[in-house]
């Protein structure tokens, strides 16, 4: 019975080149060396027989190696695509990442500028989506990510100087001079605070395709911020958190279902201050028991004012064998384990728990009394040993790694020292010409006839040079910054033509024998250097001397002419993140152990200076008040509190600037009816003219803002 004829598959249903090239090489080796037949080799190694025969013919004829080119050729070459991939990574490292649309526009501009044939749409002015998808598949090192917002202060503040100093301070604390570890990871803690609200941030949900607006229910438009202070160690131990509610009076109902061992308090704003952080530190000592441990305990936190300006806190830490280490400013997003690993997971879990709570409680909204219970569920999922260990590891604290951050991590701060593209032309006097010799010559190092040249300034300073083209040899550049700043326009164009030469305006030729020994011994210069030649194309450019070797330069220029154009010519990187400000700047806060004696003594001096300044200002204010009161007494006006009927808050707020004993008594005056303090009042007060002589709010007394002159309270009225 004849066999069935196989159905021919369409072109899009076939599998092309499903074999590996390494397997094909083994099959070819078996045929040539081991004398396998085509059929046997194809069957044993699982490669198509026709492909094996085709590769064998190419190898025997010498037409090419074993490569695979399926489909039509790419618009850009492999080298050009690799260059584009490197540019994309460099821009992301400098915190100026490119979107998919940016890359498509850049490729379109690049192809039009250099005459590369393409089939991109001229209407849209950018490469197609199909090309972009293919480019991402060919370069798996690139992925589409959502960047985190990094402020200009953080971008410029996270630099190598701050980070190196932090690791030096940390190393001196946890290691001895001999390199022996003094403090184990279970004694290294990190504390930080974060704010939580009753309004969650919605996560992604499934919805109908094409629907424009997708919503999710929240408890309100915006809610009050509740601050929590969390702490964890390098070994995975967590200290129960502290809750700070935005209230005046604390209620134990707010702590219902909170994590076990947690404590709660309140402030009018819900923010942390010196008093509340000292309260948490007592809770930390009670939980961790650092005084009972053999080695000291390190507590790492940021430089918030409530952490580093409390002398009582520093004294208590020294009593309980605790070292307080302050992180450098604007570096916590990289150096603080709580920010790196814990809070990111905690915030996501908290929003998810609020979403679940809203779904389970129909028609209700989250209040301050529900936050502790919701936080506890999220805290149980985020406060894991894995997250704690991972945070300390990513920051280089444990295991200790001073080289945790590479040069790429600091590009956001010092990318001006790492230019993305080499500039070949300059219209500014401050831009320098580049060579590859890396030799800088001062005025006293030049030959005598060059020093006596009238084209060079007599006030010549040590020269400087930078290198941006490693393929240009046989060139020595000497610059004179003092003369370049006077209406100079330096132009140095490295051309791809072999006949074009680099020009200067000094008209001085120097041989190899006349150069200093430091330049003659340079390995970058050719040992067979001939007398150099130079021509001038700009007579207005003094202070630049180029000593060239035409023989070696012509070879390098031919090599440069074969190089494809670079994508860095199309993309421009900003030269600096922010313009220099003329305003007074704060002192940069570096990493420092604040429990040390020098820091404590400096803090005491600062506080005493502030107190003396306040005291002198208070005395001046009191003297002015006394003069004003004496004037009022002379004209018969009474300024005492007893003769006043009402006293609005606006008048009280003005007198708060003058701290006196009478003002303190007035601030502590309580209302006759509601017991509210005068310092918390927002309305006028009235005094009883009866026997009690007590004060009360106008609203509590039932009178208007003017009030009667003979007001008698209910207590005195009943007595009468």
Secondary structure, 3 states (H helix, E strand, C coil): CCCCCCCCCCHHHCCCCCCCHHHHHHHHHHHHCCCCCHHHHHHHHCCCHHHHHHHHHHHHHCCCCCCCCCCCCCCCCHHHHHHHHHHHHHHHHCCCCCCHHHHHHHHHHHHHHHCCCCCCECCCCECCHHHHHHHHHHCCCCCCCCCCCCCHHHHHHCCHHHHHHHHHHHHHHHECCCCCECCCHHHEEEEEEEEECCCCCCCCCCCCCCCCCCCCCCCCCCCCCEEEEEEEECCCCEEEEEEEEECCCCCHHHHCCCCCCCEEEEECCCCCCHHHHHHHHHHHHHHHCHHHCCCCEEEEECCCHHHHCCHHHHHHHHHCCEEEEECCCCCHHHHCHHHHHHHHHHHHHHHHHHHHHHHHCCCCCCCHHHHHHHHHHHHHHHCCHHHHHHHHHHCCCCCCCCCCCCHHHHHHHHHHHCCCCCCCCCCCCCCCCECCCCCCCCHHHCCHHHHCCCCCCCCCCCCCCECCCCCCCCEEEEECHHHHCCCCCCCCCCCCCCCCCCECCCCCCCCHHHCCHHHHCCCCCCCCCCCCCCECCCCCCCCEEEEECHHHHHHHHHHHHCCCCCHHHCCCCCCCCCCCCCCCCCCCCCCEECCCHHHHHHHHHHHHHHHHHHHHHHHHHHHHHHHHHHHHHHCCCCCCCCCCCCCCHHHHHHHCCCCCHHHHHHHCCECCCCCCEHHHCCCCEEECCCCCCCEEEHHHHCCCCCCCCCCCCHHHHHHC
